[in-house]
Amino acid sequence: MAREAAGRLQSVVVMKGATTFVATPSGLAWRHQGGVAGLATSGSGDVLAGLIAGFMARGASPLQAAQWGVYIHAAAGRRLASNIGPLGFLASELPDQVPGLLDEVSSAPQGTIPAG
């Protein structure tokens, strides 16, 4: 479905669910399975959209911004789930996790992905 939507819309598409898909108009697609159930809360998708827009504003391509947005959004959810519990955190708590996660990603050895 994500590939079809990306092709029809000629845009990079992020399709959220238990598994998140990122697809390009050319048919390339990626799957991310690192999210947590607590991300299924009101406003969480708005935070993801803001992350993607913010990465694009800093010069990332739409694909890079979507991939980084999905990764950082899921990592923020995992961190909150670890600290608070798997459910019950608020979307408004996600952005507070972003600076630390970006610092971890930027200081990780090249070729590695921090656990987030």
Sequence and secondary structure as in RCSB ss.txt:
>XXXX:A:sequence
MAREAAGRLQSVVVMKGATTFVATPSGLAWRHQGGVAGLATSGSGDVLAGLIAGFMARGASPLQAAQWGVYIHAA
AGRRLASNIGPLGFLASELPDQVPGLLDEVSSAPQGTIPAG
>XXXX:A:secstr
 HHHHHHHHTS EEE SSSEEEE TTS EEEE    GGG STTHHHHHHHHHHHHHHTT  HHHHHHHHHHHHHH
HHHHHHHHT SS   GGGSGGGHHHHHHHHHHS TT     
